[in-house]
Amino acid sequence: MDVEELVRRHSAGERDWRRAGLAGANLRYADLHGADLREADLRAADLTGADLSDARLRGANLRGADLSEACLRAADLSGLYLAETKLVFADMRDANLGGADLTNVNLGEERDIPGPDSVYGPTLPRSWSGARLTGARLSGTKLLGARLYGADLREADLAGQDLSGANLKQAKLHGANLRGANLTRANLSGAHLTGAVLAGANLYRADLSGASLSQADLSGASLNGAKVCGFQLRKAASLKGATMPDGTQHE
């Protein structure tokens, strides 16, 4: 399909681009908001900075596509294979990524963790706040510093992930596997961690104020310097061997 024609017809109000052949297309900064691109062929397409807010992409082929800095707010990407897709700095607020394969995708930014006296915070200009990631495959996904405010990560497997500095405020993490995860200075205030596995996790200076830790497994976790009250910790399923906020070890 001719890209210029697609953009022109989209501007005129047409939205149905199902099964469109757009492999390798140059759609940089194109306005495709609300487009129906289900089962479209977008292999290796350049969608840098494109507006795909509210777009329907279920069944689309995005292998090798570049969606860096794209706006995918409230877009439907459920069940998609995104392991070979560039999503750095993409705006994924309220997007549906349920069942998507995000293996080894870079959602964050690699950088060194500063010392304990340094100011630390996320540096991402884009957000994954409110994204629905239930059942998403996140093995090897780079989440360091990612903004996941209010994201739905129920039952997600985040074992061993580097989530240092991540904003997980009010995130839904019921039953999530965070065993051995690095949550150094992460914002987990108001997060729902009921039944989550945090065994061996590093929660150094993490903000857990108001977080639900009912039946959470915190055995062997490091809570040194974490912002959390004793009332929250008393509801945990296990604190055996955990390093407490004051540096003492729970027996």
N, C-alpha and C positions, 0 to 999 in steps of 0.2 A: 504494500500500500504506500502511496506517495505521502510522505510526512507532512509536507506543506498543506496538502489537501485535507488530511486528517485534522490538523490544527485549525484550519479555516472552518471546516464543518463543525468542529467542536465549539468554536467561538459562536457559531450560528445556532447552537443549542442541541446538536446531535450528540448522543452519549453512548450509543450501542456500537462497541468495537469488539464484540466477542469474536474469538478465533482470528483476530487480525494478524497478518504476517508482518511483524515489525523487527525481525532479527537484524541486529546491527544498526538499527535506526538511530539517527542523531536527534534526540528529543530533549536536549539540554535546556533547562528552564522553561519547558513547554507547560502551558496551562491545560491540564487534563483532569481537573477536579470533577469528581462525580462520574468519571468515565467507567463504563462497563467493559473491562478488559479480561473477562473470564476466558480462560483457555487460549489467551493470545500468546503468540510466539514473540517473546521479547529477549531472546538469547543475545547476549553481548550488546544490548541496546544501551546507549548513553542517556541516562535519565537524571544526570546530575542537576540538582536544584529544581527538578520538575515538581509541579503542584499536582499531586495525586491524592489529595484529601478526599475522603469519602469514596474513593475508587474501589471497584470490585475486581479483585485479582485472583480469586480462587481458581486453581487449575492452570494459571499462567506459567509459562516457562521463562524463568528469570536467571537461568544459568549464565554466569559471567556478566550479568547486567551491572551497571554502575548507578546506584541510587544514592550516592553521597550527597548530603545536604538536601535531599528531596523531602518534600512535605507529604507524609503519609498519614496524616491525622485522621483517625476513625476509618482508615482503609481496611478492607477485608483481605488479609494475607493468610488466612487459615489453611493449614495443611500444605503450605508451599515448601519446596526445597530451596532454601536460601543459603546453603552452605558455601556456594561459589559466588554469592552476590555481595557487592560492596554497599554497606549501609552506614559508613562512618558519618557521624553528625546528622543522620536522618532524623526528622521529627516524627516520632511514632506515637505521639500522645493518643490514647484511646483506640489504637489500632488493634485489630483482632489477629493474633498470631497463634491461636490455639492449634496445637498439633504440627506447627511448622518446624522444619529442621534448620536450626541456626548453628549447627556444629562448626566450631572454629571461626565464627563470624566476629568481627571486631566492633563492639558496641561502645567501647570506651576509648581511652587514650593512654598509651603506655607512658609512664613517668615514674620517677623515684618517689618513695614515701619520705616526706621531710621529717626532721627530728621532732621530738615530743613538744618542743617549745615553738614550733612553727605553726603558722595559720594554715589550715588544710581544708580544702573544699573541692567539689567537682569543677572541672574546667570545661565540660562539654557545653557548646552553645545550643545543642538540640536536646530533645527530651524524649524519653520512653515512658513518661508518666501516664499511668492509667492503662498501659498496654495489657492486653489479655494474653498471657503466655502459658495458660494451663495446658499441660501435656507437651509443651514445646521441648525439643531436644537441644540442650544447651552445652553439651560436652565440648570443652575447649574454647567456648565463647569468651571473648575478652570483655569483662564487665567492670574493670577497674575504673572507678569514678563515674560510672553510668548513673544517669538520672532515671530512677524507676519509681518515682513517687506514686503511691497508690496502685502500682502494677499488680496484676493478678498472677501470682506465681505459686498457686496452690499445688502441692504434690510435686513441685519441680525438683529435678535432681541438680543441685548446685554443689555437690560434694567437691571439696578441694578448690573451689573457684576463688579467684582473687577479686573480692568485692570491696577492697579497701577504698574508703572515701566515697562509696556509693550512697546515693540518696534513695533509701528504701522506706522513707517515711510513709506510714499508713499502708504499706504494701501488704497484700494478702499472701501469707507464707504458711498457711495451715498445712501441717504434715510435710513440709518441704525438707529435703535432705541437704543440710548445710554442714555435714560432717567434715571437719578439717578445713572449712572455708576460712579465708582471710577477710575478716570484717573490721579490720583496724580503722578506727575513726569513722565507721559507717553510721549514717543516720537511720536508725531503726525506731525512731520515736513513733509511738502509736501503731507500730506494726503488729500484725496478727500472726503470732508464732505458735499458736496452740498446736501441740503435738509435733512440733518441728524437731528435727534431730540436729543439735548443735554440738555434738560430742567432739572434743578436740579442736573446736573452732577458736580462732583468735579474735576476741572482741575488745582488744585493747582500746580504751578511750572511746568505745562505741556509745552512741546515744540510744539507750533503751527505755527512756522515760515514757511511761504510759503504754509500753508494749505488753501484749498479752503473752505470757510465758507458761500458761497452764499446760501441764503434762509435757513440757518441752524437755528434751534430754540434753543437759548441759555438762555431762560428765567429762572431766578432763579439759573443759573449756577454759580459756584465759579471759577473765573479766576484769583484769587489773586496770583501774582507772575508769571503768565503764560507768556511765550515768544510769543507775538502776537502783531501785529501793528494795529493801529486804522483803516487803510484802509481795512484790512480784516474784522474787526468787523462791519464796516458800511454796509457790504453786507449781514449781518445776517438778518433773517426774524424777530427775536425778541431778545431783550436784557433786557426785562422788569424784574427788580428785580435782575439782575445779579451783582455779585461782580466783579468789574473790576480789571485789573492787579495791579493798584496802591492802591487797597483796598477800593476804593469808590464804592458806590452802584448806579447802573443805575436806573433811575426812569422810 
